[in-house]
Amino acid sequence: MTKAPRLPRRRFLLGAGGLAVAAGAGWGATFLTVYGDRRRSNVGKLSFRNALRIPELLDPAPSADGRRHYRLTLAPGTSELLPGRRTPTWGANGPYLAPTLRARRGDRLAMTVRNRLPEATTLHWHGMLLPARMDGGPHQMIPTGADWRPSWTVHQSAATLWYHPHPHGSTGSHVYRGVAGMIILDDEHGDRAALPRTYGVDDVPLVIQDKNFHADGTLDFTETKLAETVAGADNLGVLGDTILVNGTYDPYFRVTTRRVRLRLLNGSNARVYWLGFTDGRVFHQVATDAGLLQRPRALHRLLLAPGERAEIVVEFAPGDETVLRGFEPSLHLGFPTERFMGGDDTFDIIALRAAPRLEPSPALPARVDGAPAPVAAPAGARRRHLEFTGLQINGRTMDMGRVDEVVPAGTTEIWEVERGDDWVHVFHVHGAVFHVLDIGGKQPPPYARGPKDTFYLHEFGTARLAVRFDTLTDPRAPYMYHCHVLRHEDEGMMGQFTVVEPGTEDRAPRTVPYGMPHGDPGGAPHHH
């Protein structure tokens, strides 16, 4: 992945006036100091001495009512994230992070979410296709001390999803404190593919997060210091200098099988990772955000932006050792924004150490029969254009009562998503699956080809997505689309859409109740 080219003139000029004005006040010296300090790395500083924590697996059998019941209690606690230091944290069913939830297509799920945090929050099932009122977006607030009981039937393909808070204005702080967990969906096609699937042994969740800490071990929420703001490095949010994997600092994983499936989740607030192995080995990507690939894809590197997931299979020989590293990502930004947004940063993530004797693994399948076919837009598909610039979409800031788009159920549309500035932006849409058709008229990079719900906007310009919307309808409850850089989302870079019966779009409301009661069934949504 090559580094970004020089800025086109019209982008550079956006900052030229401010640069000239500030120069006479010592801005240049401040800028040079900040610019030098913003190149971050932990390479050579780790010993990989802590065994990777594996989140608890919740995989309940169906109850007498035929539903699988999951119980999650969100509460504050303290965690030893750094050696010998206690950090106040939040978590679900524990002090930090949350259990991995496992389910299958066709399962009827019943959640009980108990909010024992000191603030109202939500819990959003990121990537799940489900009724808007069960989605856990900003309208489904759970007051402190209250319980929320959403339920739905899983009707999508095998995939690696995740869940996290989504309260408007404070998603970033709630996720940063630690409320996040993985969801594994299975189906018959994934079963037949003979991919590694023993949880925590050869099928391993890796929740990758970056943090900053104060000297006493408490989390540092500072987005930018004064000098960084003066230098213009203040528009992304928290970029941490310490990496945690499943809440483990300086981690290693002991490999006991010939092949290991790593479920990668970027659970960071803002950081983008360019992942590969320090020995240059090839690995095979077998899934993107929203499902399995029809054919495993051999790669040396893949990009993972906040909210994105990827499943990879890595082959080992006895005694092998390698490190998963986040190399310098080419964010396709200009000078100096590339560095300010992490484009010059390098972080070791986790060491993988193979045992002297390894258990055999099935051969990697050449093809996964039944994996989702690419989303294809029909001729004459509806087109919508979204411009992501600054902290707005199409020049508008999020309004909880405004419906920005109305979409007919079950349709496939082309969404043209434009990055109109030199900031990191990550597009995420609820209640839909998409394939990237092209980026600036060119094919997307290999790792981005597959069913997705979250996507890094690579270029200054437009990416075209073929977006297939779910069949569940509810004209009064919206889904979200937004930037998954959490500071951007919190500051209003988000819109809302409803999914309605085809032919009723013109009659659908363009406003929704602000502050919809948590768990309000509001008339059961249904499949079109």
C-alpha positions in Angstrom: 0.0 0.0 0.0 1.7 3.2 -1.1 1.8 6.4 0.8 -0.6 9.1 -0.2 0.3 11.5 -3.0 0.8 15.2 -2.5 -2.4 17.2 -1.8 -4.4 18.6 -4.7 -4.2 22.3 -4.7 -7.8 23.0 -3.6 -7.3 20.9 -0.4 -4.0 22.5 0.5 -5.5 26.0 0.2 -8.1 25.2 2.9 -5.4 25.6 5.5 -3.1 28.1 3.8 -4.7 31.2 5.2 -4.6 30.0 8.7 -1.0 28.9 8.4 0.1 32.4 7.2 -1.7 34.2 10.0 -0.3 31.9 12.8 3.3 31.9 11.6 4.1 35.2 13.2 3.0 34.0 16.7 5.5 31.2 17.0 3.2 28.7 15.3 6.0 27.2 13.3 8.0 26.1 16.3 4.9 24.7 18.0 3.9 22.9 14.8 7.4 21.3 14.4 7.4 20.1 18.0 3.9 18.6 17.8 4.6 17.1 14.4 7.7 15.3 15.7 5.9 14.0 18.8 2.9 12.6 16.9 4.8 9.7 15.3 4.0 6.9 17.7 5.2 3.3 18.0 5.6 0.5 20.6 7.9 -1.6 18.4 10.8 -2.9 20.4 9.1 -2.0 23.7 7.1 -5.1 24.3 8.1 -8.6 25.6 4.8 -10.3 24.9 4.6 -11.8 28.4 0.9 -11.8 29.1 -1.3 -14.7 27.9 -4.2 -13.4 25.8 -7.5 -13.1 27.7 -10.3 -14.9 25.9 -13.7 -13.3 26.6 -16.4 -15.5 28.1 -18.6 -17.2 25.5 -22.4 -16.9 26.0 -24.0 -19.7 23.9 -27.2 -20.6 25.7 -29.4 -23.5 24.7 -33.0 -22.6 23.8 -35.4 -22.3 26.7 -38.8 -23.8 27.0 -40.2 -20.8 25.1 -37.9 -21.7 22.2 -35.8 -18.6 22.6 -32.1 -18.3 23.5 -31.8 -16.0 26.5 -28.7 -13.8 27.0 -28.3 -11.6 30.1 -25.9 -8.7 30.1 -25.3 -6.4 33.1 -23.5 -3.1 32.3 -21.6 -1.9 35.3 -18.5 0.0 36.4 -15.5 -1.8 37.9 -11.7 -1.7 38.1 -9.3 -3.6 35.9 -5.5 -4.2 35.8 -5.0 -3.2 32.3 -1.4 -2.1 32.9 0.9 -4.1 35.2 0.4 -3.2 38.9 -2.1 -0.4 38.2 -5.8 -0.3 38.7 -7.9 1.4 36.1 -11.6 2.4 36.6 -13.4 0.8 33.7 -16.9 -0.2 32.5 -17.9 -3.6 31.2 -20.7 -6.1 30.6 -20.8 -9.1 33.0 -17.3 -8.1 34.2 -15.2 -5.0 34.8 -13.9 -4.6 31.2 -15.3 -5.5 27.8 -18.1 -8.0 27.4 -18.8 -11.7 26.6 -18.8 -13.1 23.1 -22.3 -13.9 22.1 -22.8 -16.9 19.8 -26.0 -17.7 17.8 -27.1 -19.3 14.5 -29.3 -18.2 11.6 -32.9 -19.1 12.5 -32.4 -18.6 16.3 -34.9 -16.6 18.3 -32.9 -14.3 20.6 -34.1 -12.7 23.8 -31.7 -10.2 25.5 -31.9 -8.7 29.0 -29.7 -5.7 29.2 -29.4 -4.3 32.7 -27.9 -0.8 32.9 -26.1 -0.4 36.2 -23.7 2.3 34.9 -23.8 5.8 36.3 -25.1 7.2 33.0 -27.9 6.3 30.6 -26.6 4.3 27.6 -27.7 2.0 24.8 -26.4 -1.3 23.4 -26.2 -1.5 19.6 -25.8 -4.8 17.8 -23.4 -3.6 15.1 -23.9 -5.5 11.8 -27.1 -7.3 13.0 -30.1 -7.2 10.7 -33.0 -6.7 13.1 -36.0 -4.4 13.8 -35.0 -0.7 14.2 -36.6 -0.6 17.7 -34.3 -3.4 18.7 -31.2 -1.9 17.1 -29.9 -0.2 20.2 -29.3 3.1 18.4 -29.6 6.5 20.1 -33.4 6.3 20.3 -33.3 3.1 22.5 -31.8 4.8 25.6 -31.6 2.6 28.8 -31.8 4.9 31.9 -29.5 4.1 34.8 -31.0 1.3 36.9 -33.4 0.2 34.0 -33.5 -3.0 32.0 -34.0 -3.4 28.2 -35.4 -6.5 26.7 -35.0 -6.6 22.9 -35.8 -9.8 20.9 -35.5 -10.8 17.3 -34.9 -13.8 15.0 -31.5 -14.1 13.3 -32.0 -14.1 9.6 -28.6 -13.4 8.1 -25.5 -15.4 7.1 -22.6 -16.4 9.3 -20.5 -13.4 10.3 -18.4 -11.7 13.0 -20.4 -8.8 14.4 -20.0 -6.8 17.6 -22.0 -4.8 20.1 -21.3 -1.5 21.9 -23.0 1.6 23.3 -24.5 4.1 20.9 -25.9 7.1 23.0 -25.9 10.2 20.9 -23.1 12.5 22.1 -21.3 10.1 24.3 -20.7 6.9 22.3 -16.9 7.6 22.3 -16.5 7.8 26.1 -18.7 4.7 26.7 -16.8 2.5 24.3 -13.5 3.9 25.4 -14.3 3.0 29.0 -14.7 -0.6 27.9 -18.2 -1.6 26.9 -17.8 -3.7 23.8 -18.1 -7.4 22.8 -18.0 -9.7 19.8 -21.0 -11.6 18.3 -20.4 -14.8 16.3 -23.1 -15.9 13.9 -23.0 -19.4 12.5 -24.9 -21.1 9.7 -24.9 -24.3 7.8 -22.6 -23.0 5.1 -20.0 -22.0 7.6 -20.3 -25.4 9.3 -19.6 -27.2 6.0 -16.6 -25.0 5.1 -14.4 -26.8 7.7 -12.9 -23.6 8.9 -11.3 -23.6 12.4 -14.1 -23.2 14.9 -13.2 -24.2 18.5 -13.6 -21.0 20.4 -10.5 -19.8 22.1 -8.3 -22.6 20.7 -8.2 -22.3 16.9 -11.0 -19.7 16.5 -9.8 -16.7 18.4 -11.4 -13.3 18.9 -9.1 -10.3 18.8 -10.7 -7.1 20.0 -8.0 -4.5 19.2 -8.1 -1.1 21.0 -5.7 1.8 21.6 -5.7 3.7 24.9 -3.8 6.5 26.7 -3.2 6.3 30.4 -2.3 8.8 33.1 0.6 7.9 35.4 -1.7 6.5 38.0 -3.3 4.0 35.5 -6.5 5.9 34.9 -7.7 6.3 31.4 -6.7 9.5 29.7 -9.6 10.9 27.7 -7.7 13.9 26.3 -8.2 14.2 22.6 -5.7 16.9 22.0 -3.4 19.0 24.1 -3.4 22.8 23.6 -0.2 22.7 21.5 -1.8 20.0 19.3 -4.9 22.1 18.8 -2.8 25.1 17.8 -0.9 22.9 15.4 -4.2 21.7 13.8 -4.1 18.1 15.1 -7.5 18.2 16.9 -10.2 16.7 14.6 -10.0 12.9 15.1 -10.4 12.1 18.8 -8.4 9.8 21.0 -5.4 8.2 19.4 -3.7 6.0 22.0 -0.1 5.0 22.4 -0.9 1.7 24.2 -2.5 -1.3 22.5 -4.8 -3.7 24.3 -6.1 -7.0 22.8 -9.2 -8.4 24.6 -8.1 -6.0 27.4 -4.7 -7.6 27.5 -1.6 -5.5 27.5 1.6 -6.9 25.9 -0.2 -10.1 24.9 0.8 -13.5 23.3 -1.3 -16.4 22.2 -0.1 -20.0 22.3 -0.9 -21.7 19.0 -1.7 -25.4 19.3 -3.1 -26.2 15.9 -1.7 -26.0 12.3 -4.2 -23.3 11.4 -5.8 -20.6 13.4 -8.8 -18.5 12.6 -8.4 -14.9 14.0 -11.6 -12.8 14.2 -10.2 -9.3 14.0 -12.3 -6.4 15.4 -11.1 -2.8 15.4 -12.7 -1.7 18.6 -10.8 1.6 18.7 -12.4 5.0 18.7 -10.4 6.5 15.8 -7.2 4.5 15.0 -6.9 2.7 11.6 -4.6 -0.4 11.5 -2.7 -1.8 8.5 -2.3 -5.3 9.7 0.2 -8.0 8.7 2.9 -10.2 10.2 6.4 -9.2 11.0 7.9 -12.2 9.1 5.9 -11.3 6.0 3.9 -14.5 5.9 0.9 -14.8 3.8 -2.5 -15.3 5.5 -5.9 -15.9 4.0 -8.9 -13.7 4.6 -12.1 -15.8 4.8 -14.6 -13.1 5.8 -15.3 -9.4 5.8 -17.7 -7.5 8.1 -21.0 -9.1 7.1 -20.1 -12.6 6.0 -17.8 -15.3 4.6 -16.1 -14.9 1.3 -16.9 -17.3 -1.5 -13.1 -17.9 -1.9 -10.4 -17.4 0.7 -8.1 -14.5 -0.3 -4.3 -14.6 0.1 -3.0 -11.4 1.6 0.1 -9.9 3.2 -1.8 -6.9 4.7 -5.3 -5.7 5.3 -6.7 -2.3 6.5 -9.0 -2.3 9.5 -10.8 1.0 10.3 -12.8 1.6 13.5 -15.8 -0.8 13.6 -14.6 -3.0 10.7 -14.1 -6.8 11.2 -12.1 -9.4 9.2 -11.6 -13.1 9.7 -8.2 -14.5 8.7 -6.8 -18.0 8.7 -3.0 -18.2 9.5 -0.9 -21.4 9.0 1.8 -22.4 11.5 4.7 -24.9 11.7 5.8 -26.3 15.0 7.8 -23.8 17.0 6.9 -20.8 14.8 6.7 -17.4 16.3 5.5 -14.2 14.6 3.9 -10.9 15.6 0.7 -9.3 14.3 1.7 -5.7 13.6 -0.1 -2.6 12.6 2.3 -1.1 10.0 2.1 2.5 8.9 -1.3 2.8 7.2 -1.6 4.9 4.1 -4.7 6.9 5.0 -4.6 8.8 1.7 -4.5 12.1 3.5 -2.0 15.0 2.9 0.8 16.6 4.9 0.5 17.1 7.9 -2.8 15.4 8.5 -1.5 12.0 7.6 0.7 12.0 10.7 -1.8 13.7 13.0 -4.3 11.0 12.2 -2.0 8.1 12.8 -0.7 7.5 9.3 3.0 7.3 10.5 2.3 5.1 13.5 3.4 1.5 13.9 2.2 -0.9 16.7 2.9 -4.4 17.6 -0.5 -6.1 18.4 0.1 -9.6 19.6 2.7 -12.4 19.4 1.6 -15.8 18.2 3.8 -18.7 19.4 3.3 -22.2 18.1 3.8 -25.2 20.3 6.5 -27.8 19.5 3.8 -30.1 18.4 0.6 -29.0 16.7 -2.7 -30.7 16.2 -3.7 -31.2 12.6 -6.2 -28.8 11.0 -8.5 -29.3 8.0 -7.3 -28.0 4.7 -8.3 -24.4 3.9 -11.3 -24.7 1.6 -10.8 -23.5 -2.0 -14.4 -22.4 -2.1 -17.1 -21.8 0.5 -20.4 -23.0 -1.0 -23.3 -20.9 0.1 -21.3 -17.9 1.1 -23.1 -14.6 0.2 -23.0 -13.6 -3.4 -21.9 -10.0 -4.1 -24.7 -7.4 -3.7 -25.6 -6.3 -7.2 -27.6 -3.2 -8.0 -30.3 -3.6 -10.6 -30.4 -1.4 -13.7 -32.0 1.9 -12.8 -31.3 1.5 -9.0 -32.1 4.5 -6.9 -28.9 6.6 -6.2 -28.3 8.6 -3.1 -25.3 10.9 -2.5 -23.7 11.4 0.9 -20.9 13.9 1.4 -18.8 13.4 4.5 -17.1 16.8 5.2 -16.0 18.1 8.5 -18.5 16.9 11.1 -21.5 16.9 8.8 -23.1 14.7 6.2 -24.5 16.7 3.2 -24.0 19.9 5.2 -26.3 18.8 8.0 -25.7 17.8 11.6 -27.6 15.0 13.2 -31.1 15.8 14.4 -32.7 13.0 16.4 -36.2 14.1 15.3 -35.4 14.3 11.5 -35.7 11.5 9.0 -33.1 12.1 6.4 -33.9 9.3 4.0 -36.8 6.9 3.4 -35.9 3.6 1.9 -38.3 0.9 0.4 -37.8 -2.5 2.1 -35.7 -5.2 0.5 -34.4 -2.9 -2.3 -30.8 -2.5 -3.4 -29.6 1.0 -4.1 -26.4 2.7 -5.0 -25.0 5.0 -2.4 -22.3 7.4 -3.5 -20.3 8.2 -0.4 -17.9 11.2 -0.9 -15.1 12.1 1.4 -14.9 15.9 0.9 -12.0 16.7 3.2 -8.6 15.5 4.5 -9.9 13.8 7.6 -10.3 10.1 8.5 -14.0 9.1 7.9 -15.5 5.6 8.2 -18.9 4.9 6.8 -21.3 2.6 8.7 -24.9 1.9 7.9 -27.3 0.0 10.2 -29.9 -2.5 8.9 -28.1 -3.2 5.5 -25.3 -5.0 3.8 -23.2 -3.5 1.0 -20.5 -4.3 -1.5 -18.0 -1.6 -2.6 -18.4 -1.2 -6.4 -15.5 1.2 -6.9 -13.5 3.9 -5.2 -12.9 6.9 -7.5 -13.8 4.7 -10.5 -11.2 2.1 -9.5 -11.7 -1.4 -8.0 -11.6 -1.5 -4.2 -8.5 -3.0 -2.6 -8.8 -6.8 -2.2 -9.4 -6.9 1.6 -12.5 -4.6 1.1 -14.2 -6.9 -1.5 -16.9 -8.8 0.3 -20.1 -8.2 2.3 -19.7 -5.2 4.5 -21.5 -2.8 6.8 -18.5 -0.5 7.6 -16.0 1.0 5.3 -13.0 3.3 5.4 -13.4 6.2 2.9 -10.0 5.8 1.2 -9.9 8.7 -1.2 -10.7 12.3 -1.4 -13.6 11.7 -3.7 -16.5 9.2 -4.1 -16.9 5.5 -3.4 -19.9 3.7 -4.9 -21.6 1.1 -2.7 -24.3 -1.3 -3.7 -26.5 -1.3 -0.5 -29.1 -4.0 0.1 -31.6 -3.1 2.7 -33.3 -5.5 5.1 -37.0 -6.5 4.7 -38.1 -5.3 8.1 -40.3 -2.2 8.0 -41.2 0.5 10.5 -42.0 4.0 9.3 -41.7 5.4 12.9 -38.4 4.0 14.0 -35.1 5.0 12.2 -31.8 3.3 11.6 -28.6 5.2 11.5 -25.8 5.9 9.0 -22.8 7.7 10.3 -19.0 8.1 10.6 -17.6 5.4 12.8 -14.8 7.7 14.1 -16.6 8.0 17.4 -15.8 11.7 18.0 -17.2 12.6 14.6 -20.4 10.5 15.4 -20.8 12.2 18.8 -20.5 15.6 17.3 -23.3 15.0 14.8 -21.8 13.3 11.7 -24.8 11.0 11.5 -28.1 10.7 9.7 -31.3 8.6 10.0 -33.4 6.6 7.6 -36.6 4.5 7.9 -37.4 1.4 5.9 -41.0 1.2 4.7 -43.3 -0.9 2.6 -42.4 -0.2 -1.1 -44.7 2.3 -2.6 -45.4 4.1 0.7 -42.2 6.3 0.7 -44.1 9.5 -0.1 -46.5 9.0 2.8 -43.9 8.0 5.4 -43.2 10.5 8.2 -40.2 12.8 7.9 -40.0 13.1 11.7 -39.7 10.6 14.5 -40.4 11.0 18.2 -37.3 12.2 20.0 -36.6 10.1 23.1 -38.6 7.0 22.1 -39.0 4.9 25.3 -36.4 2.2 25.6 -37.8 -1.2 24.5 -41.0 0.5 23.2 -42.5 -2.2 20.8 -44.5 0.5 19.1 -46.3 -1.9 16.9 -44.3 -4.9 15.9 -42.1 -4.3 12.8 -42.5 -7.0 10.1 -40.8 -8.4 7.1 -41.9 -7.0 3.8 
